[in-house]
Amino acid sequence: MTAEPQRLVIRTPNWLGDLVMALPAMASIRRQFPGTLIVAARASLAPLLQERTDVKPDQIVALDTTREVDQLRGTRADRIVLLPNSFGSAWIARRSGIPERWGYGVSGRSVLLTRAVARPRGHLHHVDYYRNLVRGFGMDAIDEPPSLAVTEQTSLATDALFRDAEISAGDRLVGFAPGAAYGRAKRWPPDRVARLIGQLVSTRGIVPVLVGAGDDRLTGREIESSLPAGTRMVNLIGRTSLRTLAGVIARCAAFVSNDSGAMHVAAALGVPLTAIFGPTDERATSPRSHGAADVILRQVFCRPCMLRECPIDHRCMKRISVDEVAHSVSRHLGLS
């Protein structure tokens, strides 16, 4: 190992799910360099690190994309570990004047790095991909799934949100993340989500809760319009911050999600999870969890295509039945 630096920056991935999957690698680096670490994340993602992730609040830099060079320069770091694979992240690190720049030698950026690790061949889960990078620098990597817990502050904020939504302490919540930032091809059809909700609400005390970003509001409305009149469901899509999203998920007795950032948050929180996969590759992004997690998919000829929109009939998702997903959820709830 080289000598310990005065200050080291970890530049986190730019997507919520990737950030969560990188937590074990980040914890491994923090263990190697205690007290000298700064974690730089996009401003939209940095709040999640204020939950119980082993990152101290005063170590977090919330990056503004218009000022990222100046913000990284202001850390006065002498080393940066780049978890994103992009050329741009290495170019920004170079322009910031950080002398040592470490990362995967991909995307033509090796010339910008002072220490490059070769990308591993074959299929590798993203959690292991980030761990492999840490090992490439000669560090020991923590061999555990991502782990997350909410703070008391977030629990109190979640209590307030539930009061506004008329969710009581006796309600048993089943969370749904029906959207997907990557594209519509990742969504299990909203009418099937509605049919599943219809089955669940027949069980006394079960309250379905929809969560998601503002861009998922249309999906939420599609689900609501497919439900029988009078069906109790709470729609929190677009009504949570990233931290209260974690707070809501942490209160769920079970959680149903497409391959999304919310899915990985639920996995890290240890919430019993039913993950529905279509065009994306479960070998790379399936949930890694301390808790129960089912991955439901159909092996059709065209998957994993990684497309945002399906050019044919969306068979990878449409062949996943409501009964199959309901069985997984019921088992997590102890109903079957």
Secondary structure, 3 states (H helix, E strand, C coil): CCCCCCCEEEECCCCHHHHHHCHHHHHHHHHHCCCCEEEEEECCCHHHHHCECCCCHHHEEEECCCCHHHHHHHCCCCEEEECCCCHHHHHHHHHCCCCEEEEECCCCCHHHCCEEECCCCCCCCHHHHHHHHHHHCCCCCCCCCCCCECCHHHHHHHHHHHHHCCCCCCCEEEEEECCCCCCHHHCCCHHHHHHHHHHHCCCCCEEEEECCCHHHHHHHHHHHHHCCCCCCCEECCCCCCHHHHHHHHHCCCEEEEECCHHHHHHHHHCCCEEEECCCCCHHHHCCCCCCCEEEECCCCCCCCCCCCCCCCCCHHHHCCCHHHHHHHHHHHCCCC
